[in-house]
Amino acid sequence: MLTHKENWKRLLIHGLLTGLLVVNPLFAAENLSVNLIATLENSPAMESVTWKVYRLDNKHEVTSARNHSTQVQVPPGSYRVVATLKTDDKTVIRERSFHVRTNSSNVVVPMD
């Protein structure tokens, strides 16, 4: 049987750990894979695309990448991706909002 002092310590530690998980869900959430895919005429763009991913709740950039198709790791949540395709004669910028709930989500962004 636990003494009053031991029981109090266990309750305090449990409360602190639970509080961290409730206040900051990022401690509890593991990162999930998101595939970002740029397309032209319904096919992979095969051009250099710059990606920037922002959380919708705080508008902070969480990651960036460069390629027509890339995989990023983010915690579950709501995001906005900005894809930029630069060619010799023009720059195309597209945005898309998405939610990450499961691993291996695909976000397709048509660049035409």
C-alpha positions as a Markdown table, in Angstrom:
| # | Residue | x | y | z |
|---|---|---|---|---|
| 1 | Met | 0.0 | 0.0 | 0.0 |
| 2 | Leu | 1.3 | 3.5 | -0.9 |
| 3 | Thr | 1.9 | 6.1 | 1.7 |
| 4 | His | 0.1 | 9.4 | 1.4 |
| 5 | Lys | 3.4 | 11.1 | 0.2 |
| 6 | Glu | 4.1 | 8.4 | -2.5 |
| 7 | Asn | 0.5 | 8.5 | -3.7 |
| 8 | Trp | 0.7 | 12.3 | -3.9 |
| 9 | Lys | 3.9 | 12.1 | -6.0 |
| 10 | Arg | 2.4 | 9.7 | -8.4 |
| 11 | Leu | -0.7 | 11.9 | -8.8 |
| 12 | Leu | 1.5 | 14.9 | -9.4 |
| 13 | Ile | 3.6 | 13.2 | -12.1 |
| 14 | His | 0.5 | 11.8 | -13.8 |
| 15 | Gly | -1.1 | 15.2 | -13.8 |
| 16 | Leu | 1.9 | 16.9 | -15.3 |
| 17 | Leu | 2.3 | 14.3 | -18.1 |
| 18 | Thr | -1.4 | 14.4 | -18.9 |
| 19 | Gly | -1.3 | 18.2 | -18.9 |
| 20 | Leu | 1.6 | 18.2 | -21.4 |
| 21 | Leu | -0.3 | 15.9 | -23.7 |
| 22 | Val | -3.5 | 17.9 | -23.5 |
| 23 | Val | -2.0 | 21.4 | -23.8 |
| 24 | Asn | 0.4 | 20.5 | -26.6 |
| 25 | Pro | -1.0 | 17.7 | -28.8 |
| 26 | Leu | 2.3 | 17.7 | -30.8 |
| 27 | Phe | 3.9 | 15.8 | -27.9 |
| 28 | Ala | 1.3 | 13.0 | -28.4 |
| 29 | Ala | 1.2 | 13.0 | -32.2 |
| 30 | Glu | 3.6 | 11.2 | -34.4 |
| 31 | Asn | 4.5 | 12.6 | -37.7 |
| 32 | Leu | 2.7 | 11.2 | -40.7 |
| 33 | Ser | 3.8 | 11.0 | -44.4 |
| 34 | Val | 2.2 | 13.3 | -46.9 |
| 35 | Asn | 2.9 | 12.9 | -50.6 |
| 36 | Leu | 2.9 | 16.2 | -52.5 |
| 37 | Ile | 2.4 | 15.7 | -56.2 |
| 38 | Ala | 2.4 | 18.5 | -58.9 |
| 39 | Thr | 0.7 | 17.6 | -62.2 |
| 40 | Leu | 0.5 | 19.1 | -65.7 |
| 41 | Glu | -2.2 | 17.8 | -68.0 |
| 42 | Asn | -3.1 | 15.0 | -65.5 |
| 43 | Ser | 0.5 | 13.7 | -65.5 |
| 44 | Pro | 3.4 | 14.2 | -63.1 |
| 45 | Ala | 4.8 | 17.7 | -63.8 |
| 46 | Met | 8.4 | 16.5 | -64.2 |
| 47 | Glu | 9.5 | 20.1 | -63.5 |
| 48 | Ser | 11.1 | 21.7 | -60.5 |
| 49 | Val | 8.4 | 22.7 | -58.0 |
| 50 | Thr | 9.0 | 24.5 | -54.7 |
| 51 | Trp | 6.6 | 23.4 | -51.9 |
| 52 | Lys | 5.9 | 25.3 | -48.7 |
| 53 | Val | 3.6 | 23.7 | -46.1 |
| 54 | Tyr | 1.8 | 25.8 | -43.4 |
| 55 | Arg | -0.4 | 24.9 | -40.5 |
| 56 | Leu | -3.8 | 26.4 | -40.7 |
| 57 | Asp | -4.2 | 27.0 | -37.0 |
| 58 | Asn | -1.1 | 29.2 | -36.6 |
| 59 | Lys | -0.1 | 30.0 | -40.2 |
| 60 | His | 3.5 | 29.0 | -39.5 |
| 61 | Glu | 5.6 | 27.3 | -42.2 |
| 62 | Val | 6.3 | 23.7 | -41.0 |
| 63 | Thr | 8.3 | 22.4 | -43.9 |
| 64 | Ser | 9.4 | 23.0 | -47.5 |
| 65 | Ala | 10.7 | 20.9 | -50.3 |
| 66 | Arg | 11.7 | 21.1 | -54.0 |
| 67 | Asn | 10.8 | 18.6 | -56.7 |
| 68 | His | 7.7 | 17.8 | -58.8 |
| 69 | Ser | 6.8 | 15.1 | -56.3 |
| 70 | Thr | 8.0 | 14.9 | -52.7 |
| 71 | Gln | 7.2 | 13.3 | -49.3 |
| 72 | Val | 7.0 | 15.4 | -46.2 |
| 73 | Gln | 6.5 | 14.4 | -42.5 |
| 74 | Val | 3.9 | 16.4 | -40.5 |
| 75 | Pro | 1.8 | 15.8 | -37.4 |
| 76 | Pro | -1.9 | 15.2 | -37.8 |
| 77 | Gly | -3.8 | 18.5 | -38.4 |
| 78 | Ser | -5.0 | 21.0 | -41.0 |
| 79 | Tyr | -2.5 | 22.5 | -43.5 |
| 80 | Arg | -2.2 | 24.7 | -46.6 |
| 81 | Val | 0.4 | 23.9 | -49.3 |
| 82 | Val | 1.8 | 26.5 | -51.7 |
| 83 | Ala | 3.3 | 25.0 | -54.9 |
| 84 | Thr | 5.4 | 27.3 | -57.1 |
| 85 | Leu | 6.5 | 26.2 | -60.6 |
| 86 | Lys | 8.9 | 28.5 | -62.4 |
| 87 | Thr | 9.7 | 28.2 | -66.1 |
| 88 | Asp | 11.5 | 30.5 | -68.5 |
| 89 | Asp | 8.4 | 32.4 | -69.5 |
| 90 | Lys | 6.1 | 32.2 | -66.4 |
| 91 | Thr | 5.6 | 31.5 | -62.8 |
| 92 | Val | 2.6 | 29.4 | -61.6 |
| 93 | Ile | 1.5 | 29.4 | -58.0 |
| 94 | Arg | -1.2 | 27.1 | -56.7 |
| 95 | Glu | -2.5 | 26.6 | -53.2 |
| 96 | Arg | -4.5 | 23.8 | -51.6 |
| 97 | Ser | -5.8 | 23.1 | -48.1 |
| 98 | Phe | -5.7 | 19.5 | -46.7 |
| 99 | His | -6.1 | 17.5 | -43.5 |
| 100 | Val | -3.7 | 14.9 | -42.3 |
| 101 | Arg | -5.4 | 12.1 | -40.3 |
| 102 | Thr | -3.7 | 9.0 | -41.6 |
| 103 | Asn | -0.3 | 8.0 | -42.9 |
| 104 | Ser | 0.5 | 8.2 | -46.6 |
| 105 | Ser | -1.9 | 11.0 | -47.6 |
| 106 | Asn | -1.7 | 12.2 | -51.2 |
| 107 | Val | -2.1 | 15.9 | -52.0 |
| 108 | Val | -2.3 | 16.4 | -55.8 |
| 109 | Val | -1.9 | 20.0 | -57.0 |
| 110 | Pro | -2.6 | 20.7 | -60.8 |
| 111 | Met | -0.2 | 23.3 | -62.0 |
| 112 | Asp | -2.1 | 24.1 | -65.2 |
